[in-house]
Amino acid sequence: MGASEKMPYPKWVWSPAGGWYCHPKQWERNTKIGFVAIAVFTLFTWTYSASKERRLSPPDRPIPSQMWCKYANVDDPGCVFGKKA
């Protein structure tokens, strides 16, 4: 009473997500490699951005990015964060 037969399903299905029961090989290693690649890309982008950041007019309040901005004292002489030149 009550129970019916299992629903038939294809044994092999291709999909971008990996099919019915996805267990990719070495997924932990691949995930770590992906996160390291994202971190390295972010570091280079952050460094490049900080070296190129300029302000056309002095801000009316302290801005956190002035702590690492290369030209903080040049663009805003009254800067409390900037690196000492």
CNS distance restraints for C-alpha pairs under 8 A (distance, minus, plus):
assign (resid  12 and name CA) (resid  19 and name CA) 7.37 0.50 0.50
assign (resid  12 and name CA) (resid  20 and name CA) 7.85 0.50 0.50
assign (resid  13 and name CA) (resid  19 and name CA) 5.10 0.50 0.50
assign (resid  13 and name CA) (resid  20 and name CA) 6.68 0.50 0.50
assign (resid  14 and name CA) (resid  18 and name CA) 6.49 0.50 0.50
assign (resid  14 and name CA) (resid  19 and name CA) 5.26 0.50 0.50
assign (resid  15 and name CA) (resid  19 and name CA) 5.19 0.50 0.50
assign (resid  17 and name CA) (resid  22 and name CA) 7.55 0.50 0.50
assign (resid  18 and name CA) (resid  22 and name CA) 5.03 0.50 0.50
assign (resid  18 and name CA) (resid  23 and name CA) 7.94 0.50 0.50
assign (resid  18 and name CA) (resid  24 and name CA) 7.90 0.50 0.50
assign (resid  23 and name CA) (resid  27 and name CA) 7.86 0.50 0.50
assign (resid  26 and name CA) (resid  30 and name CA) 6.25 0.50 0.50
assign (resid  27 and name CA) (resid  31 and name CA) 5.99 0.50 0.50
assign (resid  28 and name CA) (resid  32 and name CA) 6.26 0.50 0.50
assign (resid  29 and name CA) (resid  33 and name CA) 6.19 0.50 0.50
assign (resid  30 and name CA) (resid  34 and name CA) 6.16 0.50 0.50
assign (resid  31 and name CA) (resid  35 and name CA) 6.28 0.50 0.50
assign (resid  32 and name CA) (resid  36 and name CA) 6.14 0.50 0.50
assign (resid  33 and name CA) (resid  37 and name CA) 6.13 0.50 0.50
assign (resid  34 and name CA) (resid  38 and name CA) 6.25 0.50 0.50
assign (resid  35 and name CA) (resid  39 and name CA) 6.13 0.50 0.50
assign (resid  36 and name CA) (resid  40 and name CA) 6.15 0.50 0.50
assign (resid  37 and name CA) (resid  41 and name CA) 6.17 0.50 0.50
assign (resid  38 and name CA) (resid  42 and name CA) 6.06 0.50 0.50
assign (resid  39 and name CA) (resid  43 and name CA) 6.11 0.50 0.50
assign (resid  40 and name CA) (resid  44 and name CA) 6.34 0.50 0.50
assign (resid  41 and name CA) (resid  45 and name CA) 6.14 0.50 0.50
assign (resid  42 and name CA) (resid  46 and name CA) 5.95 0.50 0.50
assign (resid  43 and name CA) (resid  47 and name CA) 6.12 0.50 0.50
assign (resid  44 and name CA) (resid  48 and name CA) 6.09 0.50 0.50
assign (resid  45 and name CA) (resid  49 and name CA) 6.01 0.50 0.50
assign (resid  46 and name CA) (resid  50 and name CA) 6.09 0.50 0.50
assign (resid  47 and name CA) (resid  51 and name CA) 6.26 0.50 0.50
assign (resid  48 and name CA) (resid  52 and name CA) 6.40 0.50 0.50
assign (resid  49 and name CA) (resid  53 and name CA) 5.98 0.50 0.50
assign (resid  50 and name CA) (resid  65 and name CA) 7.98 0.50 0.50
assign (resid  50 and name CA) (resid  68 and name CA) 6.54 0.50 0.50
assign (resid  50 and name CA) (resid  69 and name CA) 5.17 0.50 0.50
assign (resid  50 and name CA) (resid  70 and name CA) 6.52 0.50 0.50
assign (resid  51 and name CA) (resid  69 and name CA) 6.60 0.50 0.50
assign (resid  51 and name CA) (resid  70 and name CA) 5.55 0.50 0.50
assign (resid  51 and name CA) (resid  71 and name CA) 7.98 0.50 0.50
assign (resid  52 and name CA) (resid  70 and name CA) 7.62 0.50 0.50
assign (resid  53 and name CA) (resid  69 and name CA) 6.40 0.50 0.50
assign (resid  53 and name CA) (resid  70 and name CA) 7.30 0.50 0.50
assign (resid  53 and name CA) (resid  71 and name CA) 7.22 0.50 0.50
assign (resid  54 and name CA) (resid  71 and name CA) 6.43 0.50 0.50
assign (resid  54 and name CA) (resid  72 and name CA) 7.69 0.50 0.50
assign (resid  54 and name CA) (resid  75 and name CA) 6.85 0.50 0.50
assign (resid  55 and name CA) (resid  59 and name CA) 7.94 0.50 0.50
assign (resid  55 and name CA) (resid  75 and name CA) 5.88 0.50 0.50
assign (resid  56 and name CA) (resid  75 and name CA) 7.16 0.50 0.50
assign (resid  57 and name CA) (resid  75 and name CA) 7.16 0.50 0.50
assign (resid  57 and name CA) (resid  76 and name CA) 7.70 0.50 0.50
assign (resid  58 and name CA) (resid  75 and name CA) 6.37 0.50 0.50
assign (resid  58 and name CA) (resid  76 and name CA) 5.05 0.50 0.50
assign (resid  59 and name CA) (resid  63 and name CA) 7.52 0.50 0.50
assign (resid  59 and name CA) (resid  76 and name CA) 7.60 0.50 0.50
assign (resid  62 and name CA) (resid  66 and name CA) 7.49 0.50 0.50
assign (resid  62 and name CA) (resid  79 and name CA) 7.28 0.50 0.50
assign (resid  62 and name CA) (resid  80 and name CA) 7.33 0.50 0.50
assign (resid  62 and name CA) (resid  81 and name CA) 7.64 0.50 0.50
assign (resid  63 and name CA) (resid  67 and name CA) 7.99 0.50 0.50
assign (resid  64 and name CA) (resid  81 and name CA) 7.90 0.50 0.50
assign (resid  65 and name CA) (resid  69 and name CA) 6.05 0.50 0.50
assign (resid  66 and name CA) (resid  72 and name CA) 5.58 0.50 0.50
assign (resid  66 and name CA) (resid  79 and name CA) 7.89 0.50 0.50
assign (resid  66 and name CA) (resid  81 and name CA) 5.79 0.50 0.50
assign (resid  66 and name CA) (resid  82 and name CA) 5.72 0.50 0.50
assign (resid  67 and name CA) (resid  72 and name CA) 7.83 0.50 0.50
assign (resid  67 and name CA) (resid  81 and name CA) 4.83 0.50 0.50
assign (resid  67 and name CA) (resid  82 and name CA) 5.43 0.50 0.50
assign (resid  67 and name CA) (resid  83 and name CA) 7.24 0.50 0.50
assign (resid  68 and name CA) (resid  82 and name CA) 7.13 0.50 0.50
assign (resid  68 and name CA) (resid  83 and name CA) 7.53 0.50 0.50
assign (resid  69 and name CA) (resid  82 and name CA) 6.91 0.50 0.50
assign (resid  69 and name CA) (resid  83 and name CA) 7.85 0.50 0.50
assign (resid  70 and name CA) (resid  82 and name CA) 7.73 0.50 0.50
assign (resid  70 and name CA) (resid  83 and name CA) 7.22 0.50 0.50
assign (resid  71 and name CA) (resid  75 and name CA) 6.05 0.50 0.50
assign (resid  71 and name CA) (resid  82 and name CA) 7.69 0.50 0.50
assign (resid  72 and name CA) (resid  76 and name CA) 5.84 0.50 0.50
assign (resid  72 and name CA) (resid  77 and name CA) 7.71 0.50 0.50
assign (resid  72 and name CA) (resid  79 and name CA) 6.69 0.50 0.50
assign (resid  72 and name CA) (resid  81 and name CA) 7.64 0.50 0.50
assign (resid  72 and name CA) (resid  82 and name CA) 4.89 0.50 0.50
assign (resid  72 and name CA) (resid  83 and name CA) 7.07 0.50 0.50
assign (resid  73 and name CA) (resid  77 and name CA) 4.90 0.50 0.50
assign (resid  73 and name CA) (resid  78 and name CA) 7.22 0.50 0.50
assign (resid  73 and name CA) (resid  79 and name CA) 5.95 0.50 0.50
assign (resid  73 and name CA) (resid  82 and name CA) 5.45 0.50 0.50
assign (resid  73 and name CA) (resid  83 and name CA) 6.91 0.50 0.50
assign (resid  73 and name CA) (resid  84 and name CA) 7.26 0.50 0.50
assign (resid  73 and name CA) (resid  85 and name CA) 7.50 0.50 0.50
